[in-house]
Amino acid sequence: MIQYSLICESEHKFDAWFRNADAYEAQHKKGIVTCPICSSGNVTKALMAPAVARKSSDTVALSSGHPQQAELRAAMKALRDKVTAEADYVGDRFASEARKIHDQESEKRGIYGEATREEVTALVEDGIDFMPLPSLPEDRN
């Protein structure tokens, strides 16, 4: 897995994970790499700083006082709401349904549901594109 820092034409910065560099390029060419804040498909790789080891006491999370925190949370919720409104819920059959769609044994459509860690690993290894729905802190209340 590889993580890229990305930026859209509106200068929204975000990170995304890909199976490898080729997976990023393929998804980018298909136009499915989009900004989670404004949905722009005009996305490029941002300059990335090298990872530097830190002491655990140096770790800082995006606090509720951060100016973009509310905007990011709203965008994540909007993305999740759009997917759940427009896609079919398949429950714990997600991995098998994703594989059927990938193998063209089932109609191409948006789906969402649950998958085990092992099922997710197998989908990634087989090059089947998917992404997790955003999870928000209020979901755990």
C-alpha positions in Angstrom: 0.0 0.0 0.0 1.1 3.5 -0.8 -0.2 6.8 0.6 -0.2 9.9 -1.5 -0.9 13.5 -0.4 -3.2 14.9 -3.0 -4.5 18.4 -3.8 -7.5 19.5 -6.0 -7.9 22.6 -8.2 -9.6 24.4 -5.2 -6.4 23.7 -3.2 -8.1 21.2 -0.8 -5.4 18.9 0.5 -6.1 15.2 1.4 -4.4 11.9 1.6 -5.4 8.7 -0.1 -4.1 5.1 -0.1 -3.5 3.0 -3.2 -2.4 -0.6 -3.7 0.7 0.7 -5.6 1.8 3.6 -7.9 0.2 1.9 -10.9 -3.2 1.6 -9.1 -3.1 5.4 -8.4 -2.3 6.1 -12.1 -5.0 3.8 -13.4 -7.6 5.3 -11.0 -6.5 8.8 -11.9 -6.8 8.1 -15.6 -10.3 6.8 -15.1 -11.2 10.0 -13.2 -12.2 8.2 -10.0 -9.7 10.0 -7.8 -11.7 12.9 -6.6 -11.5 15.5 -3.8 -13.6 14.4 -0.8 -14.4 18.0 0.0 -15.6 19.4 -3.3 -15.7 16.3 -5.5 -13.4 17.8 -8.1 -11.7 15.3 -10.4 -8.9 17.8 -11.2 -6.5 16.2 -8.6 -2.7 16.1 -8.6 -0.1 14.7 -6.2 0.9 17.3 -3.6 4.5 17.8 -2.5 5.1 15.3 0.3 7.4 15.7 3.3 9.4 12.7 4.3 8.2 10.7 7.3 10.2 11.6 10.3 10.2 9.4 13.4 8.8 11.3 16.4 8.4 10.7 20.1 5.0 9.4 21.0 4.5 12.6 23.1 4.8 14.7 19.8 1.7 13.1 18.2 -1.1 15.5 17.7 -4.6 14.8 16.3 -6.8 17.2 14.3 -8.5 18.9 17.3 -12.0 20.1 17.3 -10.6 23.7 17.3 -8.8 23.2 14.0 -10.4 25.6 11.4 -10.9 22.9 8.7 -12.1 20.1 11.1 -15.8 20.9 10.7 -15.5 21.3 6.9 -13.8 18.0 6.6 -16.3 16.2 8.8 -19.2 17.6 6.8 -17.5 16.5 3.5 -17.0 13.0 4.9 -20.6 12.8 6.0 -21.8 14.1 2.7 -19.7 11.5 0.8 -21.0 8.7 3.0 -24.6 9.9 2.7 -24.3 10.0 -1.1 -22.9 6.5 -1.3 -25.5 5.0 1.0 -28.4 6.8 -0.9 -27.2 5.8 -4.4 -25.6 2.3 -3.8 -27.1 -1.1 -2.9 -26.5 -2.3 0.6 -25.3 -5.9 0.4 -24.4 -6.5 4.0 -21.8 -9.2 4.7 -21.8 -10.2 1.1 -19.8 -7.2 0.1 -16.6 -9.1 -0.9 -18.4 -11.7 -3.0 -20.6 -9.0 -4.7 -17.6 -6.8 -5.4 -15.8 -9.8 -6.9 -18.8 -10.7 -9.1 -19.0 -7.1 -10.4 -15.2 -7.0 -11.0 -15.4 -10.4 -12.9 -18.5 -9.1 -14.8 -20.7 -11.9 -13.4 -23.0 -9.3 -12.0 -24.2 -5.9 -13.3 -21.9 -2.9 -12.6 -23.4 -0.9 -9.8 -22.4 0.8 -6.6 -22.5 -1.3 -3.5 -21.7 -1.0 0.2 -21.6 -3.4 3.1 -19.2 -5.1 5.5 -16.2 -7.3 4.9 -13.7 -9.1 7.2 -10.0 -8.1 7.3 -9.2 -11.3 5.3 -11.8 -10.5 2.6 -10.5 -6.9 2.3 -6.9 -8.2 2.0 -8.0 -10.6 -0.8 -9.8 -7.9 -2.7 -6.7 -5.7 -2.6 -4.4 -8.5 -3.6 -6.7 -9.3 -6.6 -6.8 -5.6 -7.7 -10.4 -5.1 -7.1 -11.0 -1.4 -6.5 -13.1 -0.3 -3.5 -12.7 2.2 -0.6 -14.0 2.2 2.9 -16.8 4.6 3.8 -15.7 7.3 6.2 -16.3 6.7 9.8 -17.1 9.7 12.0 -16.7 10.1 15.8 -20.4 10.4 16.3 -20.9 7.0 14.7 -19.3 5.5 17.8 -21.7 7.1 20.3 
